[in-house]
Amino acid sequence: MLNPNLSKQSAKFLRRLSKGQPKHAKQIAMKLVELVSNPRPHDCAELKGYDYLRVDVGEYRIIYTFDDTTLFVDLIGKRNDDEIYEILQRKS
């Protein structure tokens, strides 16, 4: 089992979502719990051109990496919104 490590941006997004749409926030939190146990579920995909994986939860996308001990959640955002990928490009 991995230790979860959410970026400041991911934690802030999840907090905001929990105030406005608690059902969606709970779904994302449940997926994060699953990722801690199994960081490569059947529905994950590698992002082309990046060393990140992604997984979808409803209309949201979680972008993350992991090593032997830690799950690093770098971004959480809307699937249909290019903003999440623009942020990812700026981080790289």
DSSP file (Angstrom, degrees, kcal/mol; ACC not computed):
  #  RESIDUE AA STRUCTURE BP1 BP2  ACC     N-H-->O    O-->H-N    N-H-->O    O-->H-N    TCO  KAPPA ALPHA  PHI   PSI    X-CA   Y-CA   Z-CA
    1    1 A M              0   0    0      0, 0.0    36,-0.2     0, 0.0     2,-0.2   0.000 360.0 360.0 360.0 133.7    0.0    0.0    0.0
    2    2 A L        -     0   0    0     34,-2.1    68,-0.3    33,-0.1    67,-0.1  -0.531 360.0-116.4 -92.0 156.4    1.3    3.4   -1.0
    3    3 A N  E     -a   70   0A   0     66,-2.9    68,-2.8    -2,-0.2     2,-0.2  -0.807  34.2-126.3 -87.5 128.5    1.3    6.6    0.9
    4    4 A P  E     -a   71   0A   0      0, 0.0     2,-0.3     0, 0.0    68,-0.2  -0.534  25.6-175.7 -77.6 142.9   -0.8    9.3   -0.8
    5    5 A N  E     -a   72   0A   0     66,-2.4    68,-2.3    -2,-0.2     2,-0.4  -0.854   6.0-166.5-139.3 100.0    0.8   12.7   -1.5
    6    6 A L  E     -a   73   0A   0     -2,-0.3    68,-0.2    66,-0.2    66,-0.1  -0.704  21.7-123.2 -88.4 136.1   -1.6   15.3   -3.0
    7    7 A S     >  -     0   0    0     66,-2.6     4,-2.6    -2,-0.4     5,-0.2  -0.305  29.5-107.5 -66.4 161.7   -0.1   18.4   -4.5
    8    8 A K  H  > S+     0   0    0      1,-0.2     4,-2.4     2,-0.2     5,-0.2   0.900 122.3  52.3 -57.2 -40.6   -1.3   21.7   -3.1
    9    9 A Q  H  > S+     0   0    0      2,-0.2     4,-2.2     1,-0.2    -1,-0.2   0.894 109.9  47.3 -64.9 -41.4   -3.3   22.3   -6.3
   10   10 A S  H  > S+     0   0    0     64,-0.3     4,-2.4    63,-0.3    -2,-0.2   0.915 112.6  48.8 -66.6 -43.8   -5.0   18.9   -6.1
   11   11 A A  H  X S+     0   0    0     -4,-2.6     4,-2.3     1,-0.2    -2,-0.2   0.904 111.9  49.4 -63.4 -41.0   -5.9   19.3   -2.5
   12   12 A K  H  X S+     0   0    0     -4,-2.4     4,-2.4    -5,-0.2    -1,-0.2   0.910 110.7  50.0 -64.4 -42.9   -7.3   22.8   -3.1
   13   13 A F  H  X S+     0   0    0     -4,-2.2     4,-2.4     1,-0.2    -2,-0.2   0.917 111.6  48.4 -61.6 -43.8   -9.4   21.5   -6.1
   14   14 A L  H  X S+     0   0    0     -4,-2.4     4,-2.1     2,-0.2    -2,-0.2   0.884 110.8  50.7 -66.1 -39.3  -10.8   18.6   -4.0
   15   15 A R  H  X S+     0   0    0     -4,-2.3     4,-1.1     2,-0.2    -2,-0.2   0.932 112.4  46.4 -62.9 -45.8  -11.7   21.0   -1.1
   16   16 A R  H  X S+     0   0    0     -4,-2.4     4,-1.7     1,-0.2     3,-0.5   0.913 112.6  50.3 -62.6 -42.5  -13.5   23.4   -3.4
   17   17 A L  H  X S+     0   0    0     -4,-2.4     4,-3.6     1,-0.2     8,-0.3   0.872 104.6  57.8 -64.6 -37.3  -15.3   20.5   -5.1
   18   18 A S  H  < S+     0   0    0     -4,-2.1    -1,-0.2     1,-0.2    -2,-0.2   0.790 107.5  48.5 -66.2 -26.5  -16.4   19.1   -1.7
   19   19 A K  H  < S+     0   0    0     -4,-1.1    -1,-0.2    -3,-0.5    -2,-0.2   0.876 125.0  27.2 -78.2 -38.5  -18.2   22.4   -0.9
   20   20 A G  H  < S+     0   0    0     -4,-1.7    -2,-0.2     1,-0.2    -3,-0.2   0.840 139.0  16.3 -93.5 -37.3  -20.0   22.7   -4.2
   21   21 A Q     X  +     0   0    0     -4,-3.6     4,-2.0    -5,-0.2     3,-0.5  -0.617  63.1 171.7-139.0  75.2  -20.4   19.1   -5.4
   22   22 A P  H  > S+     0   0    0      0, 0.0     4,-2.3     0, 0.0     5,-0.2   0.801  77.7  60.0 -60.1 -30.4  -19.8   16.7   -2.5
   23   23 A K  H  > S+     0   0    0      2,-0.2     4,-1.9     1,-0.2     5,-0.1   0.935 108.6  43.5 -63.2 -45.1  -20.9   13.7   -4.4
   24   24 A H  H  > S+     0   0    0     -3,-0.5     4,-2.3     2,-0.2    -1,-0.2   0.894 112.2  53.2 -67.5 -39.8  -18.2   14.2   -7.1
   25   25 A A  H  X S+     0   0    0     -4,-2.0     4,-2.5    -8,-0.3    -1,-0.2   0.898 108.7  50.3 -61.6 -40.3  -15.6   14.9   -4.4
   26   26 A K  H  X S+     0   0    0     -4,-2.3     4,-2.4     2,-0.2    -1,-0.2   0.896 108.7  51.9 -65.6 -39.9  -16.5   11.6   -2.6
   27   27 A Q  H  X S+     0   0    0     -4,-1.9     4,-1.9     2,-0.2    -2,-0.2   0.912 111.6  46.6 -62.3 -42.2  -16.2    9.7   -5.9
   28   28 A I  H  X S+     0   0    0     -4,-2.3     4,-2.3     2,-0.2    -2,-0.2   0.921 111.4  51.4 -66.2 -43.2  -12.7   11.2   -6.5
   29   29 A A  H  X S+     0   0    0     -4,-2.5     4,-2.0     1,-0.2    -2,-0.2   0.898 109.3  50.8 -60.8 -40.4  -11.7   10.4   -2.9
   30   30 A M  H  X S+     0   0    0     -4,-2.4     4,-2.0     1,-0.2    -1,-0.2   0.889 109.5  50.5 -64.6 -38.5  -12.8    6.8   -3.3
   31   31 A K  H  X S+     0   0    0     -4,-1.9     4,-2.5     2,-0.2    -2,-0.2   0.883 107.7  53.5 -66.9 -37.3  -10.8    6.5   -6.5
   32   32 A L  H  X S+     0   0    0     -4,-2.3     4,-1.7     2,-0.2    -1,-0.2   0.897 107.2  51.4 -63.8 -38.8   -7.7    7.9   -4.7
   33   33 A V  H  X S+     0   0    0     -4,-2.0     4,-1.2     1,-0.2    -1,-0.2   0.913 110.7  48.9 -62.5 -42.1   -8.1    5.2   -2.0
   34   34 A E  H  X S+     0   0    0     -4,-2.0     4,-2.8     1,-0.2     3,-0.3   0.905 108.4  53.7 -62.7 -41.6   -8.3    2.6   -4.8
   35   35 A L  H  < S+     0   0    0     -4,-2.5    -1,-0.2     1,-0.2    -2,-0.2   0.832 101.9  58.6 -65.0 -32.0   -5.1    4.0   -6.4
   36   36 A V  H  < S+     0   0    0     -4,-1.7   -34,-2.1     1,-0.2    -1,-0.2   0.884 114.4  37.7 -62.6 -37.7   -3.2    3.8   -3.1
   37   37 A S  H  < S+     0   0    0     -4,-1.2    -2,-0.2    -3,-0.3    -1,-0.2   0.855 137.1  16.0 -80.7 -37.1   -3.9    0.0   -3.2
   38   38 A N     <  -     0   0    0     -4,-2.8    -1,-0.3    -5,-0.1    -2,-0.1  -0.801  62.5-177.1-140.9  93.3   -3.5   -0.5   -6.9
   39   39 A P  S    S+     0   0    0      0, 0.0    -4,-0.1     0, 0.0    -3,-0.1   0.564  82.2  51.6 -73.3  -6.2   -1.8    2.4   -8.8
   40   40 A R  S    S+     0   0    0     -5,-0.1    -5,-0.0     4,-0.0     0, 0.0  -0.531  75.0 172.3-126.3  67.3   -2.3    0.7  -12.1
   41   41 A P    >   -     0   0    0      0, 0.0     3,-1.7     0, 0.0    -6,-0.0  -0.220  49.3-101.0 -69.1 168.1   -6.0   -0.1  -12.4
   42   42 A H  T 3  S+     0   0    0      1,-0.3    -2,-0.0     3,-0.0     0, 0.0   0.751 120.2  54.4 -62.6 -24.2   -7.4   -1.5  -15.7
   43   43 A D  T 3  S+     0   0    0      2,-0.0    13,-0.5    13,-0.0    -1,-0.3   0.280  84.9 105.4 -97.2  12.1   -8.8    2.0  -16.6
   44   44 A C    <   -     0   0    0     -3,-1.7     2,-0.3    11,-0.1    11,-0.2  -0.545  48.5-168.1 -86.9 158.7   -5.6    4.0  -16.2
   45   45 A A  E     -B   54   0A   0      9,-2.1     9,-2.6    -2,-0.2     2,-0.3  -0.991  23.2-114.6-144.2 149.8   -3.6    5.2  -19.2
   46   46 A E  E     -B   53   0A   0     -2,-0.3     2,-0.5     7,-0.2     7,-0.2  -0.659  32.0-122.0 -83.1 140.1   -0.2    6.7  -19.7
   47   47 A L    >   -     0   0    0      5,-2.5     3,-1.7    -2,-0.3     5,-0.4  -0.711  29.8-117.1 -82.5 127.7   -0.1   10.3  -20.9
   48   48 A K  T 3  S+     0   0    0     -2,-0.5     3,-0.1     1,-0.3    -1,-0.1  -0.443  97.0  12.8 -66.6 130.7    1.8   10.6  -24.2
   49   49 A G  T 3  S+     0   0    0      1,-0.2     2,-0.3    -2,-0.2    -1,-0.3   0.424 117.5  80.3  85.5  -0.9    4.9   12.8  -23.8
   50   50 A Y  S <  S-     0   0    0     -3,-1.7     2,-0.3     2,-0.2    -1,-0.2  -0.917  79.6-125.1-134.5 159.4    4.8   12.8  -20.0
   51   51 A D  S    S+     0   0    0     -2,-0.3     2,-0.3    -3,-0.1    -3,-0.1  -0.303  78.7 105.0 -95.5  47.7    5.8   10.4  -17.2
   52   52 A Y        -     0   0    0     -5,-0.4    -5,-2.5    -2,-0.3     2,-0.3  -0.874  58.3-144.1-125.7 157.0    2.3   10.5  -15.7
   53   53 A L  E     -BC  46  64A   0     11,-3.3    11,-2.5    -2,-0.3     2,-0.3  -0.820  16.1-155.9-111.2 158.9   -0.7    8.2  -15.6
   54   54 A R  E     -BC  45  63A   0     -9,-2.6    -9,-2.1    -2,-0.3     2,-0.3  -0.976  10.5-176.1-135.0 151.9   -4.3    9.3  -15.8
   55   55 A V  E     - C   0  62A   0      7,-1.8     7,-2.9    -2,-0.3     2,-0.3  -0.991  20.4-132.0-144.2 142.3   -7.5    7.9  -14.6
   56   56 A D  E     - C   0  61A   0    -13,-0.5     2,-0.4    -2,-0.3     5,-0.2  -0.753  15.9-175.2-100.1 142.4  -11.0    9.2  -15.1
   57   57 A V  E >   - C   0  60A   0      3,-3.1     3,-2.2    -2,-0.3     2,-0.2  -0.879  66.1 -61.5-132.7  98.9  -13.7    9.5  -12.4
   58   58 A G  T 3  S-     0   0    0     -2,-0.4    -1,-0.1     1,-0.3   -34,-0.0  -0.447 121.0 -14.2  60.3-124.3  -17.0   10.7  -14.0
   59   59 A E  T 3  S+     0   0    0     -2,-0.2    20,-2.8    -3,-0.1    21,-0.4   0.274 125.7  84.6 -92.4  11.7  -16.3   14.0  -15.6
   60   60 A Y  E <   -CD  57  78A   0     -3,-2.2    -3,-3.1    18,-0.3     2,-0.4  -0.794  61.8-150.2-115.9 157.1  -13.0   14.5  -13.7
   61   61 A R  E     -CD  56  77A   0     16,-3.3    16,-2.1    -2,-0.3     2,-0.5  -0.982   2.5-154.1-128.2 137.0   -9.5   13.3  -14.4
   62   62 A I  E     -CD  55  76A   0     -7,-2.9    -7,-1.8    -2,-0.4     2,-0.5  -0.949   8.4-163.2-110.0 126.9   -6.7   12.5  -11.9
   63   63 A I  E     +CD  54  75A   0     12,-2.9    12,-1.8    -2,-0.5    11,-1.6  -0.951  27.8 146.8-112.3 127.0   -3.1   12.8  -13.2
   64   64 A Y  E     -CD  53  73A   0    -11,-2.5   -11,-3.3    -2,-0.5     2,-0.3  -0.934  33.7-154.8-152.7 167.3   -0.5   11.1  -11.0
   65   65 A T  E     - D   0  72A   0      7,-2.2     7,-2.5    -2,-0.3     2,-0.3  -0.862  16.3-164.0-135.7 172.4    2.7    9.2  -10.7
   66   66 A F  E     - D   0  71A   0     -2,-0.3     5,-0.2     5,-0.2     2,-0.2  -0.991   9.3-169.5-156.6 157.0    4.0    6.7   -8.1
   67   67 A D        -     0   0    0      3,-2.2     5,-0.0    -2,-0.3    -2,-0.0  -0.534  57.2 -65.0-127.6-160.1    7.1    5.0   -6.9
   68   68 A D  S    S+     0   0    0     -2,-0.2     3,-0.1     1,-0.2    -2,-0.0   0.761 130.3  16.2 -64.4 -25.0    7.7    2.2   -4.5
   69   69 A T  S    S+     0   0    0      1,-0.2   -66,-2.9   -67,-0.1     2,-0.4   0.632 117.6  53.4-122.7 -19.3    6.3    4.0   -1.5
   70   70 A T  E     -a    3   0A   0    -68,-0.3    -3,-2.2     2,-0.0     2,-0.6  -0.951  53.4-148.7-134.3 141.5    4.3    7.0   -2.6
   71   71 A L  E     -aD   4  66A   0    -68,-2.8   -66,-2.4    -2,-0.4     2,-0.7  -0.943  22.6-157.1-101.1 116.0    1.4    7.9   -4.9
   72   72 A F  E     -aD   5  65A   0     -7,-2.5    -7,-2.2    -2,-0.6     2,-0.9  -0.856   3.6-163.1 -99.5 110.0    1.9   11.5   -6.1
   73   73 A V  E     +aD   6  64A   0    -68,-2.3   -66,-2.6    -2,-0.7   -63,-0.3  -0.830  15.3 171.7 -94.2 106.6   -1.4   13.1   -7.2
   74   74 A D  E     +     0   0A   0    -11,-1.6     2,-0.3    -2,-0.9   -64,-0.3   0.881  58.4   8.3 -85.7 -41.4   -0.2   16.1   -9.3
   75   75 A L  E     - D   0  63A   0    -12,-1.8   -12,-2.9   -66,-0.1     2,-0.4  -0.996  47.3-173.0-145.2 146.7   -3.5   17.3  -10.8
   76   76 A I  E     + D   0  62A   0     -2,-0.3     2,-0.3   -14,-0.2   -14,-0.2  -0.990  34.3 129.5-133.4 130.5   -7.2   16.8  -10.6
   77   77 A G  E     - D   0  61A   0    -16,-2.1   -16,-3.3    -2,-0.4     2,-0.1  -0.962  57.4 -54.7-164.8 179.9   -9.5   18.6  -13.1
   78   78 A K  E >   - D   0  60A   0     -2,-0.3     3,-0.7   -18,-0.2     6,-0.3  -0.422  39.1-139.3 -69.1 140.4  -12.3   18.4  -15.6
   79   79 A R  T 3  S+     0   0    0    -20,-2.8   -19,-0.1     1,-0.2    -1,-0.1   0.902 101.4  45.8 -65.6 -43.2  -11.8   15.8  -18.4
   80   80 A N  T 3  S+     0   0    0    -21,-0.4     2,-0.6     2,-0.0    -1,-0.2   0.394  95.0  93.0 -85.1   4.4  -13.2   18.0  -21.1
   81   81 A D    X   -     0   0    0     -3,-0.7     3,-1.0     1,-0.1     4,-0.4  -0.874  61.7-156.3-104.8 122.5  -11.3   21.1  -20.0
   82   82 A D  T >> S+     0   0    0     -2,-0.6     4,-2.0     1,-0.2     3,-0.6   0.610  80.6  87.8 -70.8 -10.1   -7.9   21.7  -21.7
   83   83 A E  H 3> S+     0   0    0      1,-0.2     4,-2.5     2,-0.2    -1,-0.2   0.866  80.5  58.5 -58.3 -37.7   -6.8   23.7  -18.6
   84   84 A I  H <> S+     0   0    0     -3,-1.0     4,-1.7    -6,-0.3    -1,-0.2   0.875 109.1  44.6 -61.7 -36.6   -5.6   20.6  -16.8
   85   85 A Y  H <> S+     0   0    0     -3,-0.6     4,-2.3    -4,-0.4    -1,-0.2   0.821 109.7  54.9 -78.2 -30.6   -3.2   19.9  -19.7
   86   86 A E  H  X S+     0   0    0     -4,-2.0     4,-1.9     2,-0.2    -2,-0.2   0.909 109.6  47.8 -64.6 -41.6   -2.1   23.5  -19.9
   87   87 A I  H  X S+     0   0    0     -4,-2.5     4,-1.8     1,-0.2    -2,-0.2   0.913 110.3  52.4 -63.5 -42.3   -1.2   23.4  -16.2
   88   88 A L  H  X S+     0   0    0     -4,-1.7     4,-1.3     1,-0.2    -2,-0.2   0.897 107.6  51.3 -61.7 -41.0    0.7   20.1  -16.8
   89   89 A Q  H  < S+     0   0    0     -4,-2.3    -1,-0.2     1,-0.2    -2,-0.2   0.891 108.9  51.0 -63.4 -39.1    2.7   21.7  -19.6
   90   90 A R  H  < S+     0   0    0     -4,-1.9    -1,-0.2     1,-0.2    -2,-0.2   0.840 107.7  53.5 -66.9 -32.0    3.7   24.6  -17.3
   91   91 A K  H  <        0   0    0     -4,-1.8    -1,-0.2     1,-0.2    -2,-0.2   0.804 360.0 360.0 -71.5 -28.4    4.8   22.1  -14.6
   92   92 A S     <        0   0    0     -4,-1.3    -1,-0.2    -3,-0.2    -2,-0.2   0.465 360.0 360.0 -81.0 360.0    7.1   20.3  -17.0
